[in-house]
Amino acid sequence: MLASLRFITSPRTVRLRLTLLYGVLFAASSAVLLTITFLLVWNSRRNAASLRYGTLEPGRQGPIPPLSVAEQAREYVQRQNEALIQDLLIQSMIAFAIMTIISFAIGWLISGRVLRPLRTMNDTIRRISARNIHERLALQGPRDELRNLADTVDGLLGRLHAALDAHKHFVANAAHELRTPLTVEHALLEEALLDAGADADSLRSTMGRLLSISEQQGRLLESLLTLAESEGGLAHRQPVDLAAVADRVVRATAAGDLRLLPALSPALASGDPALIERLVANLVDNAVRYNVPGGRVEVTTGVTDGWAVVSVLNTGPVIPPDQVERLLEPFQRLDRTVRGNGHHGLGLSIVRAIAAAHDALLSALARPDGGLSVRVSFPLATGLAARNGA
């Protein structure tokens, strides 16, 4: 009993709620209409009796019948009026009951009609899974709230589809990058085991190659972990001086015949010191690795338009402008046939992930004479922002 009462007072479906709402509104309107009609009829009957056996017009008396006849007529009319009013009341109640039933039936039909697009959307969404995530609701009809909701869901499905494709692509590339050194390791070990005449020098050479491959795998796994950590967001923030970070990175970089040209001004950013240092290190490492003999790398920090900015510019091979965005994706290189020593195409993708985790603005432009110009703008630390505002 309590469960039934709870179900009635708290309907479980939107259609039932709408049915109750429409039914109550229609029933209330019918009750008000019947009440007004009843009052108008009752008032009109009373006025008619008064005009017939009372005054015809204000200030003028009508003919007065004999007392006994007048009383009998008045009683007769009164009984007739009471019977008429009673019949009207009973018929009004019957009409009200019928209209209430009709109101709830119409409410049920109307709510079903209104909610039909939602049921279609619900059924379609239930059918969509990872295997057919390309399907869309594609709701037709006027541009109303339901159409906007369907378009929003379609946009969400599109983003999920793109993210799933990117995830699959990333996993496939990561597996390929890990499989290649594992294959080489297996071949070297098999060669050492099958070579019965192998001496200490050849074994030492093989072990050295295996150690180098293992170090490359370690760097790849470290990069993957950094990428995952960056995409997971920041656990904490603190002031980080981009000039000090860039100075440490430049001092630790082996540039060979390249010219490192730092122009470092204090720029206090808000973020994670380790991740920001990894970002700057990746930018400088990428600028050094993909350069030309005798080229240059310019590292600049400073505060611009309320942002703490670090930019790295380098000379190098000409990069088609339409390829810059692709280079920011994981495992992407300008020339897939050339592999740097331990370089897996994760440097700039890590830069983008770290920038996104810090709510920073990242821009990468291909230079017309060759090379790349990358600029990352971090939000200022609170203290510096307050001092600048003062």
Secondary structure, DSSP 4 states (H G I P E B T S, - for coil): -HHHHHHHHS-SSHHHHHHHHHHHHHHHHHHHHHHHHHHHHHHHHHHHHHHHHS-SBTTB--PPPPHHHHHHHHHHHHHHHHHHHHHHHHHHHHHHHHHHHHHHHHHHHHHHHHHHHHHHHHHHHHH--SSSTT------SSSSHHHHHHHHHHHHHHHHHHHHHHHHHHHHHHHHHHHHHHHHHHHHHHHHHH-TT--HHHHHHHHHHHHHHHHHHHHHHHHHHHHHHHHT--S--EEEEHHHHHHHHHHH---TTSEEEEEE---EEEE-HHHHHHHHHHHHHHHHHS--TT-EEEEEEEEETTEEEEEEEE--S---GGGHHHHTSTT--S-TT---TT--S-HHHHHHHHHHHTT-EEEEEE-TTSSEEEEEEEEBPHHHHHHHH-
